[in-house]
Amino acid sequence: MGLLPQVPEVLSDFRTRNPQNSEPAKPDGPEREFLFIAGLAVSMKKMLVLLVLALAANAAIDQSYVQTLSGDGSSTIQKTMDLSLFANQLPASALSAMAAFCSNTTRIICSVDVDAKKISISESFQPGGYYTVTTEYDLFMVTHRIVVDRIPTDRFAADLDDVLLLSNVTSGTRQSNVAVLDLNDRQANAGIAATLRMFKANMTYAITMPGDIAAASAGNTGASVTGKTANFDLVAVMAQSAPLVVASRELNAVSIVALLAIVVLGALALSFFKSAPKSGAKKKKAK
């Protein structure tokens, strides 16, 4: 509620640094931080500038995360974000330069769709920093359960900064200072979620499990489930301010193979003993 009076001051400051009659310069320092709405955890003042620009340009804030969990607890997360909001703040060749960099580097796993103005970045993760995983085994089934407490906005913001720098879209040194998005920080998340809803932001977080989904929720917020994937509305999750919890079940292949082996060995043993001559059988007399 107290944000709106800041709009003229913020927009004036933005226009001062970016006069409309000049060619777009390489964003550096404060300007580059506009690109880190990808991290969400920016100051409310900077977020307000981005949202006002989005409204003026009829652009949407569109982001998605897709986390794919392996049976050993490791995972990959791919983040995709729409860069349309920043198009006017970047040189005309920026997206092409970023696409060329991503297609020729092994340093960062990324791709850029120039026509759609979208960038995707992938990172590998282990349990402990951003999420925890538990696995339970019974005779026939394995249950995997993941709890996502923190979203790695810091890692993806740093990656985006590196893409911008290494593709020569920006200059200087890495200046990413985006914090982790803590899903348990109720006070901060409620304010950000309310602002994002005001501007109809579309932000999703999907989790693909090793087996079919058995349960998926974030507090009182549910998820749409298709097979092994649970998809959350991240804005609704932030408003609820609760971790993402997903459980899946799959056949215990090791146990089933072991049981089959025991059955096969038992059948072979039974067949052997049935075919063996009886120890008490009388020998036939020779003529």
C-alpha positions in Angstrom: 0.0 0.0 0.0 2.8 2.4 0.8 4.6 1.6 -2.5 2.6 3.8 -4.9 3.9 7.2 -3.7 7.4 6.1 -4.6 6.5 5.6 -8.3 7.3 9.1 -9.6 10.6 9.2 -7.8 11.7 5.8 -9.0 10.6 6.3 -12.6 12.3 9.7 -12.7 15.5 8.1 -11.4 15.2 5.4 -14.1 14.6 7.9 -16.9 17.6 10.0 -15.8 19.9 7.1 -16.2 18.2 5.9 -19.4 17.2 8.9 -21.6 14.8 7.8 -24.3 16.7 9.7 -27.1 19.9 7.8 -26.5 21.0 4.5 -27.8 20.7 1.6 -25.3 24.0 1.3 -23.5 25.3 -1.9 -21.9 23.5 -2.1 -18.6 26.0 -1.8 -15.7 25.7 -1.3 -12.0 22.1 -0.4 -10.9 20.6 -0.9 -14.4 21.8 -4.5 -14.5 20.0 -5.3 -11.3 16.7 -4.8 -13.2 17.5 -8.1 -14.8 17.5 -9.9 -11.5 13.8 -9.9 -11.0 14.6 -13.5 -12.1 15.6 -13.8 -8.5 12.5 -12.3 -7.0 14.4 -11.4 -3.8 15.2 -7.9 -4.9 14.3 -4.7 -3.0 10.7 -3.7 -3.2 11.7 -0.4 -4.8 13.5 -2.1 -7.7 10.6 -4.6 -8.1 8.2 -1.7 -8.3 10.1 -0.2 -11.2 10.0 -3.5 -13.1 6.3 -4.0 -12.4 5.4 -0.4 -13.5 7.5 -0.9 -16.7 5.7 -4.2 -17.3 2.3 -2.5 -16.9 3.3 0.3 -19.3 4.7 -2.1 -21.9 1.8 -4.5 -21.5 4.4 -7.1 -20.7 4.1 -10.0 -18.3 6.4 -11.4 -15.6 6.6 -15.0 -16.8 9.0 -17.5 -15.1 9.1 -21.2 -14.5 11.2 -23.7 -12.6 11.3 -27.4 -13.4 13.1 -29.6 -10.9 13.8 -33.2 -11.8 14.7 -35.5 -8.9 16.7 -38.6 -9.3 16.4 -41.7 -7.1 19.7 -40.9 -5.3 18.4 -37.4 -4.2 20.4 -35.4 -6.7 18.4 -33.1 -9.0 18.6 -30.6 -11.9 16.6 -27.4 -11.9 15.8 -25.5 -15.1 14.7 -22.0 -14.9 13.0 -20.2 -17.8 12.2 -16.6 -17.8 10.7 -14.1 -20.3 13.1 -11.3 -21.1 10.5 -9.2 -23.0 10.3 -6.8 -20.1 14.0 -5.9 -20.5 14.1 -5.7 -24.3 14.2 -1.9 -24.4 17.0 -1.8 -21.8 19.3 -4.0 -23.8 21.2 -3.5 -27.0 19.3 -4.7 -30.1 21.8 -7.6 -30.6 21.7 -8.7 -27.0 19.5 -11.7 -27.3 21.4 -13.0 -30.4 24.7 -12.5 -28.6 23.4 -14.4 -25.5 22.1 -17.2 -27.8 25.4 -17.5 -29.5 27.2 -17.7 -26.2 24.9 -20.4 -24.8 25.2 -22.6 -27.8 29.0 -22.5 -27.7 29.8 -22.8 -24.0 30.1 -25.6 -21.5 30.6 -23.3 -18.6 26.9 -22.6 -18.1 24.0 -24.8 -19.3 21.7 -22.3 -21.0 19.7 -21.6 -24.1 18.0 -18.5 -25.5 15.0 -18.4 -27.8 15.5 -15.1 -29.6 12.1 -15.0 -31.2 10.2 -15.7 -27.9 12.7 -13.6 -25.9 13.2 -16.3 -23.3 16.3 -17.7 -21.6 16.6 -21.1 -19.9 19.4 -21.9 -17.4 20.0 -25.3 -15.8 21.9 -26.1 -12.6 22.7 -29.4 -10.7 21.9 -29.7 -7.0 22.4 -32.1 -4.1 20.1 -32.3 -1.0 20.9 -30.1 1.9 21.2 -26.5 0.7 17.8 -25.9 -0.9 15.8 -29.0 -0.3 15.8 -32.3 1.6 15.0 -35.8 0.4 13.9 -38.9 2.4 13.5 -42.4 0.9 11.6 -45.3 2.5 11.7 -48.9 1.3 9.2 -51.6 1.9 8.9 -55.1 0.3 7.4 -54.0 -3.0 7.5 -50.1 -3.1 9.9 -47.2 -2.7 8.6 -43.9 -1.4 10.5 -40.7 -2.2 9.7 -37.4 -0.4 11.2 -34.0 -1.2 10.8 -30.8 0.8 11.8 -27.6 -1.0 12.4 -24.9 1.6 14.5 -22.5 -0.4 14.5 -21.7 -4.1 18.0 -21.0 -5.6 17.3 -17.6 -6.9 20.9 -16.7 -5.9 22.4 -19.3 -8.2 20.3 -18.4 -11.2 20.8 -14.7 -10.8 24.6 -15.3 -10.7 24.3 -17.5 -13.8 22.3 -14.8 -15.7 24.9 -12.2 -14.7 27.6 -14.4 -16.1 25.7 -14.9 -19.4 25.3 -11.2 -19.8 29.0 -10.5 -19.0 30.5 -13.3 -21.1 28.3 -12.6 -24.1 29.4 -8.9 -23.8 25.9 -7.6 -23.3 27.0 -6.0 -20.0 30.4 -4.8 -18.8 32.3 -4.8 -15.6 32.3 -7.5 -13.0 29.6 -9.8 -11.6 27.3 -7.7 -9.4 24.6 -10.2 -8.6 23.4 -9.8 -5.0 20.1 -11.6 -5.2 19.2 -13.5 -2.0 17.8 -17.0 -1.8 14.0 -17.1 -1.9 13.1 -18.6 1.5 9.6 -20.1 1.4 9.3 -19.9 5.1 9.8 -16.1 5.3 6.1 -15.3 5.7 6.5 -11.5 6.2 8.6 -10.9 3.1 6.8 -13.4 0.8 3.3 -12.0 1.6 4.2 -8.5 0.4 6.0 -9.7 -2.7 3.2 -12.2 -3.6 0.6 -9.4 -3.2 2.5 -7.2 -5.6 3.0 -9.9 -8.1 -0.7 -10.8 -8.1 -1.5 -7.2 -8.7 0.4 -7.4 -11.9 -0.9 -10.9 -12.8 2.6 -12.5 -12.8 2.8 -16.1 -14.0 5.3 -18.0 -12.0 5.4 -21.8 -11.6 7.5 -24.5 -9.9 7.2 -28.0 -11.2 8.8 -31.1 -9.5 9.3 -34.3 -11.4 9.7 -37.3 -9.2 11.2 -40.8 -9.8 7.8 -42.4 -9.4 4.1 -41.5 -9.7 3.0 -38.6 -7.4 1.3 -39.8 -4.2 0.9 -36.4 -2.6 1.8 -32.7 -3.3 1.2 -29.6 -1.3 2.6 -26.3 0.1 0.7 -25.7 3.3 -2.9 -25.3 2.2 -1.9 -24.8 -1.5 -2.3 -27.8 -3.7 -0.6 -28.7 -7.0 -1.8 -29.9 -10.4 -0.5 -33.4 -10.8 0.2 -35.3 -14.1 1.9 -38.7 -13.7 5.3 -38.1 -12.1 5.1 -34.2 -12.1 3.5 -31.8 -9.6 3.1 -28.2 -10.8 2.7 -25.4 -8.3 1.6 -21.8 -8.7 4.6 -20.1 -7.1 2.8 -16.8 -6.4 0.2 -18.7 -4.5 2.9 -20.7 -2.6 4.6 -17.4 -1.6 1.3 -16.1 -0.3 0.9 -19.2 1.7 4.6 -19.1 2.7 5.1 -22.8 3.1 7.7 -25.3 1.7 6.9 -27.5 -1.3 6.3 -31.1 -0.2 6.0 -33.8 -2.8 5.9 -37.6 -2.4 6.0 -40.3 -5.0 5.9 -44.1 -5.0 7.6 -46.6 -7.4 8.1 -50.4 -7.5 11.1 -51.6 -5.4 12.9 -53.2 -8.3 15.7 -54.6 -6.2 13.4 -56.3 -3.8 11.2 -57.7 -6.6 14.2 -59.0 -8.5 15.5 -60.6 -5.3 12.1 -62.3 -4.7 12.0 -63.5 -8.2 15.5 -65.0 -7.9 14.5 -66.8 -4.7 11.3 -68.2 -6.4 13.4 -69.4 -9.4 16.0 -71.0 -7.2 13.3 -72.6 -5.1 11.6 -74.0 -8.2 14.9 -75.4 -9.5 15.7 -77.0 -6.1 12.3 -78.6 -6.0 12.7 -79.9 -9.5 16.1 -81.3 -8.7 14.9 -83.2 -5.6 11.9 -84.6 -7.4 14.0 -86.0 -10.2 16.7 -87.5 -7.9 16.4 -91.3 -7.2 14.9 -92.3 -3.8 17.5 -93.4 -1.3 15.4 -96.4 -0.2 14.7 -97.8 -3.6 15.6 -101.5 -4.1 18.1 -102.4 -6.8 16.8 -104.8 -9.5 18.4 -108.3 -9.4 20.5 -109.2 -12.4 19.4 -112.3 -14.4 
